[in-house]
Amino acid sequence: MSEPDQAEPDLRRRRILFRATHRGTYENDLMIGGFVRAHLSLFTEADLDELEVVLELPDAPLADWLTGRAPIPPEEDSPMLRRIRDSLRGG
């Protein structure tokens, strides 16, 4: 009976990867998708929760925040969003 329990996290990770790589803008597909591909197997359930919140953000401001063209506003700031941004900066 462990198969259904095992399949659910895998399904969630596959869905998140698809969403991260099919954002609607090529720039975000590369930035977010690349980050998710590199770290997906290491994410905890809490990380996945945070990542899903980031994936709900609109593309244009998200790209600006991740590239540093605009600061992340306090109301949208999160550890996951900063992790993605910092990984793009080589940090």
MOPAC internal coordinates of N, CA, C and O (Angstrom, degrees):
PM7 1SCF
backbone

  N    0.0000 0     0.00 0     0.00 0    0    0    0
  C    1.4521 1     0.00 0     0.00 0    1    0    0
  C    1.5124 1   112.56 1     0.00 0    2    1    0
  O    1.2310 1   119.78 1   179.86 1    3    2    1
  N    1.2910 1   118.02 1    -0.14 1    3    2    1
  C    1.4594 1   119.03 1  -178.24 1    5    3    2
  C    1.5261 1   112.43 1   -76.18 1    6    5    3
  O    1.2310 1   119.77 1   165.27 1    7    6    5
  N    1.3064 1   118.05 1   -14.73 1    7    6    5
  C    1.4597 1   120.22 1  -179.37 1    9    7    6
  C    1.5160 1   113.83 1   -59.47 1   10    9    7
  O    1.2310 1   118.22 1   129.66 1   11   10    9
  N    1.3471 1   121.01 1   -50.34 1   11   10    9
  C    1.4642 1   119.56 1   178.75 1   13   11   10
  C    1.5320 1   112.42 1   -59.86 1   14   13   11
  O    1.2310 1   120.36 1   141.05 1   15   14   13
  N    1.3466 1   116.92 1   -38.95 1   15   14   13
  C    1.4616 1   119.80 1   177.83 1   17   15   14
  C    1.5194 1   110.73 1   -63.49 1   18   17   15
  O    1.2310 1   120.52 1   140.44 1   19   18   17
  N    1.3078 1   116.62 1   -39.56 1   19   18   17
  C    1.4654 1   121.86 1   179.87 1   21   19   18
  C    1.5233 1   110.90 1   -71.04 1   22   21   19
  O    1.2310 1   119.81 1   142.89 1   23   22   21
  N    1.3144 1   117.96 1   -37.11 1   23   22   21
  C    1.4562 1   121.97 1  -175.27 1   25   23   22
  C    1.5197 1   112.15 1   -69.54 1   26   25   23
  O    1.2310 1   119.77 1   145.26 1   27   26   25
  N    1.3086 1   118.04 1   -34.74 1   27   26   25
  C    1.4640 1   121.06 1  -176.68 1   29   27   26
  C    1.5337 1   113.13 1   -60.56 1   30   29   27
  O    1.2310 1   118.92 1   129.92 1   31   30   29
  N    1.3415 1   119.66 1   -50.08 1   31   30   29
  C    1.4715 1   118.40 1   177.00 1   33   31   30
  C    1.5344 1   112.47 1   -61.77 1   34   33   31
  O    1.2310 1   120.43 1   142.20 1   35   34   33
  N    1.3304 1   116.78 1   -37.80 1   35   34   33
  C    1.4617 1   119.49 1   178.52 1   37   35   34
  C    1.5220 1   110.95 1   -63.81 1   38   37   35
  O    1.2310 1   120.38 1   139.22 1   39   38   37
  N    1.3124 1   116.87 1   -40.78 1   39   38   37
  C    1.4610 1   121.21 1   177.86 1   41   39   38
  C    1.5243 1   110.36 1   -62.64 1   42   41   39
  O    1.2310 1   120.37 1   136.06 1   43   42   41
  N    1.3172 1   116.90 1   -43.94 1   43   42   41
  C    1.4648 1   120.58 1   178.93 1   45   43   42
  C    1.5289 1   110.43 1   -61.20 1   46   45   43
  O    1.2310 1   120.16 1   134.67 1   47   46   45
  N    1.3011 1   117.29 1   -45.33 1   47   46   45
  C    1.4771 1   120.76 1   179.98 1   49   47   46
  C    1.5324 1   110.78 1   -63.61 1   50   49   47
  O    1.2310 1   120.22 1   139.32 1   51   50   49
  N    1.3173 1   117.18 1   -40.68 1   51   50   49
  C    1.4742 1   119.68 1   178.42 1   53   51   50
  C    1.5240 1   110.80 1   -64.07 1   54   53   51
  O    1.2310 1   120.34 1   138.92 1   55   54   53
  N    1.3108 1   116.95 1   -41.08 1   55   54   53
  C    1.4680 1   120.19 1   178.55 1   57   55   54
  C    1.5175 1   111.12 1   -64.32 1   58   57   55
  O    1.2310 1   120.44 1   137.11 1   59   58   57
  N    1.3175 1   116.77 1   -42.89 1   59   58   57
  C    1.4594 1   120.46 1   178.99 1   61   59   58
  C    1.5222 1   110.07 1   -63.44 1   62   61   59
  O    1.2310 1   119.94 1   136.29 1   63   62   61
  N    1.3127 1   117.71 1   -43.71 1   63   62   61
  C    1.4662 1   120.16 1   178.78 1   65   63   62
  C    1.5203 1   110.51 1   -61.23 1   66   65   63
  O    1.2310 1   120.09 1   137.36 1   67   66   65
  N    1.3244 1   117.42 1   -42.64 1   67   66   65
  C    1.4605 1   119.93 1   178.84 1   69   67   66
  C    1.5330 1   110.20 1   -61.51 1   70   69   67
  O    1.2310 1   120.39 1   132.83 1   71   70   69
  N    1.3134 1   116.86 1   -47.17 1   71   70   69
  C    1.4733 1   120.64 1  -179.94 1   73   71   70
  C    1.5308 1   111.39 1   -61.94 1   74   73   71
  O    1.2310 1   120.59 1   142.37 1   75   74   73
  N    1.3280 1   116.48 1   -37.63 1   75   74   73
  C    1.4676 1   120.66 1  -178.40 1   77   75   74
  C    1.5198 1   111.92 1   -70.38 1   78   77   75
  O    1.2310 1   120.09 1   153.07 1   79   78   77
  N    1.3183 1   117.43 1   -26.93 1   79   78   77
  C    1.4606 1   120.82 1  -177.07 1   81   79   78
  C    1.5267 1   113.22 1  -102.40 1   82   81   79
  O    1.2310 1   120.44 1   179.28 1   83   82   81
  N    1.3168 1   116.76 1    -0.72 1   83   82   81
  C    1.4677 1   121.78 1   179.26 1   85   83   82
  C    1.5270 1   109.71 1  -131.84 1   86   85   83
  O    1.2310 1   121.13 1  -123.24 1   87   86   85
  N    1.3184 1   115.45 1    56.76 1   87   86   85
  C    1.4547 1   121.90 1  -174.93 1   89   87   86
  C    1.5249 1   112.77 1   -75.69 1   90   89   87
  O    1.2310 1   120.84 1   148.34 1   91   90   89
  N    1.2969 1   116.00 1   -31.66 1   91   90   89
  C    1.4575 1   119.30 1  -175.41 1   93   91   90
  C    1.5113 1   111.61 1   118.80 1   94   93   91
  O    1.2310 1   120.65 1   157.49 1   95   94   93
  N    1.3327 1   116.36 1   -22.51 1   95   94   93
  C    1.4589 1   119.74 1   173.39 1   97   95   94
  C    1.5293 1   107.66 1  -122.77 1   98   97   95
  O    1.2310 1   121.14 1   -43.23 1   99   98   97
  N    1.2950 1   115.42 1   136.77 1   99   98   97
  C    1.4555 1   121.19 1  -176.71 1  101   99   98
  C    1.5284 1   111.29 1   -60.70 1  102  101   99
  O    1.2310 1   120.77 1   139.70 1  103  102  101
  N    1.3248 1   116.14 1   -40.30 1  103  102  101
  C    1.4706 1   121.06 1  -179.42 1  105  103  102
  C    1.5385 1   110.44 1   -58.12 1  106  105  103
  O    1.2310 1   120.49 1   132.41 1  107  106  105
  N    1.3226 1   116.67 1   -47.59 1  107  106  105
  C    1.4621 1   119.58 1   179.84 1  109  107  106
  C    1.5236 1   111.96 1   -70.92 1  110  109  107
  O    1.2310 1   120.34 1   145.21 1  111  110  109
  N    1.3300 1   116.96 1   -34.79 1  111  110  109
  C    1.4692 1   119.38 1   174.73 1  113  111  110
  C    1.5258 1   110.35 1   -55.74 1  114  113  111
  O    1.2310 1   120.55 1   136.57 1  115  114  113
  N    1.3186 1   116.56 1   -43.43 1  115  114  113
  C    1.4668 1   121.05 1  -179.43 1  117  115  114
  C    1.5194 1   111.84 1   -70.18 1  118  117  115
  O    1.2310 1   120.61 1   131.78 1  119  118  117
  N    1.3378 1   116.44 1   -48.22 1  119  118  117
  C    1.4621 1   119.65 1  -175.81 1  121  119  118
  C    1.5248 1   111.94 1   -67.32 1  122  121  119
  O    1.2310 1   120.80 1   124.36 1  123  122  121
  N    1.3052 1   116.08 1   -55.64 1  123  122  121
  C    1.4600 1   120.40 1  -174.92 1  125  123  122
  C    1.5210 1   110.53 1   -74.96 1  126  125  123
  O    1.2310 1   120.78 1   135.89 1  127  126  125
  N    1.3295 1   116.12 1   -44.11 1  127  126  125
  C    1.4543 1   119.81 1   179.01 1  129  127  126
  C    1.5150 1   112.75 1   -60.57 1  130  129  127
  O    1.2310 1   120.75 1   138.50 1  131  130  129
  N    1.3114 1   116.17 1   -41.50 1  131  130  129
  C    1.4660 1   120.11 1   178.25 1  133  131  130
  C    1.5196 1   112.10 1   -63.12 1  134  133  131
  O    1.2310 1   120.85 1   137.46 1  135  134  133
  N    1.3270 1   115.98 1   -42.54 1  135  134  133
  C    1.4609 1   120.56 1   177.62 1  137  135  134
  C    1.5236 1   110.50 1   -62.99 1  138  137  135
  O    1.2310 1   120.60 1   132.82 1  139  138  137
  N    1.3079 1   116.46 1   -47.18 1  139  138  137
  C    1.4655 1   120.42 1  -177.79 1  141  139  138
  C    1.5296 1   110.48 1   -64.33 1  142  141  139
  O    1.2310 1   119.91 1   135.66 1  143  142  141
  N    1.3260 1   117.78 1   -44.34 1  143  142  141
  C    1.4724 1   120.40 1   178.50 1  145  143  142
  C    1.5241 1   111.46 1   -57.22 1  146  145  143
  O    1.2310 1   120.85 1   138.77 1  147  146  145
  N    1.3318 1   115.99 1   -41.23 1  147  146  145
  C    1.4647 1   120.77 1  -176.46 1  149  147  146
  C    1.5234 1   113.01 1   -72.26 1  150  149  147
  O    1.2310 1   119.86 1   153.62 1  151  150  149
  N    1.3257 1   117.87 1   -26.38 1  151  150  149
  C    1.4598 1   120.36 1  -172.08 1  153  151  150
  C    1.5227 1   115.34 1  -119.45 1  154  153  151
  O    1.2310 1   119.56 1   173.90 1  155  154  153
  N    1.2998 1   118.44 1    -6.10 1  155  154  153
  C    1.4629 1   121.69 1  -170.58 1  157  155  154
  C    1.5238 1   113.30 1   -54.19 1  158  157  155
  O    1.2310 1   119.92 1   137.31 1  159  158  157
  N    1.2974 1   117.75 1   -42.69 1  159  158  157
  C    1.4692 1   119.88 1  -176.43 1  161  159  158
  C    1.5298 1   111.81 1   -69.49 1  162  161  159
  O    1.2310 1   120.04 1   162.60 1  163  162  161
  N    1.3279 1   117.53 1   -17.40 1  163  162  161
  C    1.4624 1   121.32 1  -178.38 1  165  163  162
  C    1.5197 1   113.42 1   -96.03 1  166  165  163
  O    1.2310 1   119.95 1   167.76 1  167  166  165
  N    1.3273 1   117.71 1   -12.24 1  167  166  165
  C    1.4593 1   121.07 1  -175.65 1  169  167  166
  C    1.5170 1   111.83 1   -68.00 1  170  169  167
  O    1.2310 1   121.30 1   -42.93 1  171  170  169
  N    1.3271 1   115.12 1   137.07 1  171  170  169
  C    1.4595 1   121.89 1   171.96 1  173  171  170
  C    1.5270 1   107.99 1   -82.02 1  174  173  171
  O    1.2310 1   120.48 1    -7.24 1  175  174  173
  N    1.3150 1   116.69 1   172.76 1  175  174  173
  C    1.4691 1   119.97 1   176.10 1  177  175  174
  C    1.5252 1   110.45 1   -61.44 1  178  177  175
  O    1.2310 1   120.15 1   142.43 1  179  178  177
  N    1.3283 1   117.31 1   -37.57 1  179  178  177
  C    1.4667 1   120.79 1   177.88 1  181  179  178
  C    1.5302 1   110.34 1   -64.56 1  182  181  179
  O    1.2310 1   120.06 1   140.14 1  183  182  181
  N    1.3336 1   117.50 1   -39.86 1  183  182  181
  C    1.4680 1   121.34 1   176.51 1  185  183  182
  C    1.5266 1   109.98 1   -61.44 1  186  185  183
  O    1.2310 1   120.69 1   137.16 1  187  186  185
  N    1.3173 1   116.28 1   -42.84 1  187  186  185
  C    1.4639 1   119.95 1   179.95 1  189  187  186
  C    1.5201 1   110.94 1   -63.66 1  190  189  187
  O    1.2310 1   120.43 1   141.93 1  191  190  189
  N    1.3315 1   116.79 1   -38.07 1  191  190  189
  C    1.4664 1   120.50 1   176.12 1  193  191  190
  C    1.5260 1   110.36 1   -60.77 1  194  193  191
  O    1.2310 1   120.69 1   132.87 1  195  194  193
  N    1.3280 1   116.29 1   -47.13 1  195  194  193
  C    1.4727 1   120.74 1   179.46 1  197  195  194
  C    1.5265 1   111.12 1   -63.24 1  198  197  195
  O    1.2310 1   120.74 1   138.96 1  199  198  197
  N    1.3061 1   116.20 1   -41.04 1  199  198  197
  C    1.4553 1   120.73 1  -179.57 1  201  199  198
  C    1.5226 1   111.04 1   -63.43 1  202  201  199
  O    1.2310 1   120.18 1   140.05 1  203  202  201
  N    1.3210 1   117.25 1   -39.95 1  203  202  201
  C    1.4615 1   119.97 1   178.27 1  205  203  202
  C    1.5234 1   111.51 1   -62.84 1  206  205  203
  O    1.2310 1   119.81 1   146.82 1  207  206  205
  N    1.3137 1   117.98 1   -33.18 1  207  206  205
  C    1.4657 1   121.10 1   175.87 1  209  207  206
  C    1.5286 1   109.60 1   -65.52 1  210  209  207
  O    1.2310 1   120.33 1   135.72 1  211  210  209
  N    1.3247 1   116.98 1   -44.28 1  211  210  209
  C    1.4700 1   121.08 1   178.44 1  213  211  210
  C    1.5302 1   110.13 1   -61.58 1  214  213  211
  O    1.2310 1   120.14 1   140.09 1  215  214  213
  N    1.3093 1   117.34 1   -39.91 1  215  214  213
  C    1.4623 1   120.65 1  -178.24 1  217  215  214
  C    1.5248 1   112.88 1   -66.68 1  218  217  215
  O    1.2310 1   120.08 1   164.03 1  219  218  217
  N    1.3206 1   117.44 1   -15.97 1  219  218  217
  C    1.4590 1   121.65 1   176.68 1  221  219  218
  C    1.5299 1   112.69 1   -83.07 1  222  221  219
  O    1.2310 1   120.01 1   167.31 1  223  222  221
  N    1.3105 1   117.58 1   -12.69 1  223  222  221
  C    1.4665 1   120.76 1  -177.85 1  225  223  222
  C    1.5237 1   110.77 1   -71.92 1  226  225  223
  O    1.2310 1   120.22 1   -31.87 1  227  226  225
  N    1.3404 1   117.18 1   148.13 1  227  226  225
  C    1.4681 1   120.43 1   179.81 1  229  227  226
  C    1.5322 1   111.76 1   -66.70 1  230  229  227
  O    1.2310 1   121.07 1   -33.90 1  231  230  229
  N    1.3243 1   115.55 1   146.10 1  231  230  229
  C    1.4629 1   121.94 1  -174.23 1  233  231  230
  C    1.5279 1   115.22 1   -59.39 1  234  233  231
  O    1.2310 1   119.72 1   130.23 1  235  234  233
  N    1.3103 1   118.14 1   -49.77 1  235  234  233
  C    1.4690 1   119.95 1  -173.20 1  237  235  234
  C    1.5267 1   112.40 1   -61.32 1  238  237  235
  O    1.2310 1   119.07 1   126.44 1  239  238  237
  N    1.3352 1   119.38 1   -53.56 1  239  238  237
  C    1.4649 1   117.15 1   178.91 1  241  239  238
  C    1.5216 1   112.40 1   -66.28 1  242  241  239
  O    1.2310 1   120.14 1   146.31 1  243  242  241
  N    1.3233 1   117.33 1   -33.69 1  243  242  241
  C    1.4585 1   120.33 1   178.79 1  245  243  242
  C    1.5278 1   110.83 1   -60.35 1  246  245  243
  O    1.2310 1   120.29 1   134.73 1  247  246  245
  N    1.3057 1   117.04 1   -45.27 1  247  246  245
  C    1.4674 1   120.46 1   177.68 1  249  247  246
  C    1.5236 1   110.79 1   -61.72 1  250  249  247
  O    1.2310 1   120.30 1   139.09 1  251  250  249
  N    1.3218 1   117.03 1   -40.91 1  251  250  249
  C    1.4759 1   120.27 1   178.39 1  253  251  250
  C    1.5188 1   111.24 1   -62.67 1  254  253  251
  O    1.2310 1   120.02 1   138.08 1  255  254  253
  N    1.3282 1   117.57 1   -41.92 1  255  254  253
  C    1.4622 1   120.75 1  -179.13 1  257  255  254
  C    1.5198 1   111.21 1   -69.00 1  258  257  255
  O    1.2310 1   120.23 1   139.68 1  259  258  257
  N    1.3213 1   117.16 1   -40.32 1  259  258  257
  C    1.4567 1   120.34 1  -177.06 1  261  259  258
  C    1.5224 1   112.47 1   -71.13 1  262  261  259
  O    1.2310 1   120.55 1   147.14 1  263  262  261
  N    1.3202 1   116.56 1   -32.86 1  263  262  261
  C    1.4631 1   119.53 1  -179.31 1  265  263  262
  C    1.5179 1   112.88 1   -87.76 1  266  265  263
  O    1.2310 1   120.56 1   170.10 1  267  266  265
  N    1.3289 1   116.53 1    -9.90 1  267  266  265
  C    1.4560 1   119.85 1  -178.57 1  269  267  266
  C    1.5109 1   113.46 1    86.98 1  270  269  267
  O    1.2310 1   119.72 1  -174.49 1  271  270  269
  N    1.3336 1   118.14 1     5.51 1  271  270  269
  C    1.4662 1   120.51 1   177.22 1  273  271  270
  C    1.5216 1   111.06 1   -66.33 1  274  273  271
  O    1.2310 1   121.30 1   155.77 1  275  274  273
  N    1.3234 1   115.11 1   -24.23 1  275  274  273
  C    1.4633 1   121.06 1   176.95 1  277  275  274
  C    1.5223 1   107.60 1  -144.72 1  278  277  275
  O    1.2310 1   120.47 1   -32.44 1  279  278  277
  N    1.3330 1   116.71 1   147.56 1  279  278  277
  C    1.4678 1   118.62 1   177.66 1  281  279  278
  C    1.5312 1   110.35 1   -72.16 1  282  281  279
  O    1.2310 1   120.92 1   -27.77 1  283  282  281
  N    1.3076 1   115.85 1   152.23 1  283  282  281
  C    1.4653 1   120.55 1   175.56 1  285  283  282
  C    1.5273 1   107.23 1   -72.13 1  286  285  283
  O    1.2310 1   119.96 1   -57.39 1  287  286  285
  N    1.3250 1   117.68 1   122.61 1  287  286  285
  C    1.4644 1   118.77 1   179.45 1  289  287  286
  C    1.5307 1   110.99 1   -68.07 1  290  289  287
  O    1.2310 1   120.35 1   -32.84 1  291  290  289
  N    1.3182 1   116.93 1   147.16 1  291  290  289
  C    1.4708 1   119.83 1  -177.08 1  293  291  290
  C    1.5238 1   114.00 1   -54.17 1  294  293  291
  O    1.2310 1   119.82 1   144.33 1  295  294  293
  N    1.3186 1   117.94 1   -35.67 1  295  294  293
  C    1.4611 1   120.21 1  -177.46 1  297  295  294
  C    1.5353 1   112.72 1   -71.84 1  298  297  295
  O    1.2310 1   119.67 1   163.25 1  299  298  297
  N    1.3215 1   118.23 1   -16.75 1  299  298  297
  C    1.4709 1   122.12 1   178.84 1  301  299  298
  C    1.5216 1   112.43 1  -108.75 1  302  301  299
  O    1.2310 1   120.24 1   171.81 1  303  302  301
  N    1.3244 1   117.15 1    -8.19 1  303  302  301
  C    1.4608 1   121.88 1  -176.57 1  305  303  302
  C    1.5221 1   110.36 1   -64.75 1  306  305  303
  O    1.2310 1   121.43 1   -44.63 1  307  306  305
  N    1.3239 1   114.86 1   135.37 1  307  306  305
  C    1.4653 1   120.67 1   177.42 1  309  307  306
  C    1.5240 1   108.45 1  -152.15 1  310  309  307
  O    1.2310 1   120.42 1   -23.06 1  311  310  309
  N    1.3233 1   116.80 1   156.94 1  311  310  309
  C    1.4666 1   118.88 1   177.19 1  313  311  310
  C    1.5355 1   112.61 1   -57.64 1  314  313  311
  O    1.2310 1   119.79 1   141.46 1  315  314  313
  N    1.3351 1   118.01 1   -38.54 1  315  314  313
  C    1.4636 1   120.24 1  -178.97 1  317  315  314
  C    1.5197 1   111.12 1   -67.53 1  318  317  315
  O    1.2310 1   120.01 1   138.04 1  319  318  317
  N    1.3091 1   117.58 1   -41.96 1  319  318  317
  C    1.4618 1   120.47 1   179.14 1  321  319  318
  C    1.5307 1   109.91 1   -62.71 1  322  321  319
  O    1.2310 1   120.42 1   139.02 1  323  322  321
  N    1.3235 1   116.81 1   -40.98 1  323  322  321
  C    1.4686 1   119.91 1   177.30 1  325  323  322
  C    1.5195 1   111.53 1   -67.55 1  326  325  323
  O    1.2310 1   119.97 1   143.73 1  327  326  325
  N    1.3467 1   117.65 1   -36.27 1  327  326  325
  C    1.4762 1   120.36 1   176.79 1  329  327  326
  C    1.5213 1   111.13 1   -60.71 1  330  329  327
  O    1.2310 1   120.75 1   135.78 1  331  330  329
  N    1.3154 1   116.18 1   -44.22 1  331  330  329
  C    1.4633 1   119.91 1   179.81 1  333  331  330
  C    1.5226 1   109.54 1   -63.88 1  334  333  331
  O    1.2310 1   120.57 1   130.77 1  335  334  333
  N    1.3375 1   116.52 1   -49.23 1  335  334  333
  C    1.4627 1   120.70 1   179.88 1  337  335  334
  C    1.5189 1   111.32 1   -58.24 1  338  337  335
  O    1.2310 1   120.54 1   133.39 1  339  338  337
  N    1.3250 1   116.57 1   -46.61 1  339  338  337
  C    1.4631 1   120.46 1  -178.06 1  341  339  338
  C    1.5258 1   112.04 1   -65.65 1  342  341  339
  O    1.2310 1   120.39 1   145.95 1  343  342  341
  N    1.3266 1   116.86 1   -34.05 1  343  342  341
  C    1.4714 1   118.94 1   178.31 1  345  343  342
  C    1.5276 1   110.90 1   -66.63 1  346  345  343
  O    1.2310 1   120.13 1   148.76 1  347  346  345
  N    1.3080 1   117.36 1   -31.24 1  347  346  345
  C    1.4616 1   121.22 1   178.17 1  349  347  346
  C    1.5186 1   112.05 1   -72.58 1  350  349  347
  O    1.2310 1   121.41 1   154.79 1  351  350  349
  N    1.3154 1   114.90 1   -25.21 1  351  350  349
  C    1.4657 1   120.48 1   179.00 1  353  351  350
  C    1.5252 1   111.72 1   -89.31 1  354  353  351
  O    1.2310 1   121.36 1  -179.36 1  355  354  353
  N    1.3156 1   115.00 1     0.64 1  355  354  353
  C    1.4730 1   118.90 1   179.38 1  357  355  354
  C    1.5149 1   112.68 1    86.24 1  358  357  355
  O    1.2310 1   120.63 1  -164.94 1  359  358  357
  N    1.3439 1   116.40 1    15.06 1  359  358  357
  C    1.4676 1   119.38 1  -177.32 1  361  359  358
  C    1.4618 1   115.50 1  -101.15 1  362  361  359
  O    1.2310 1   120.10 1   180.00 1  363  362  361

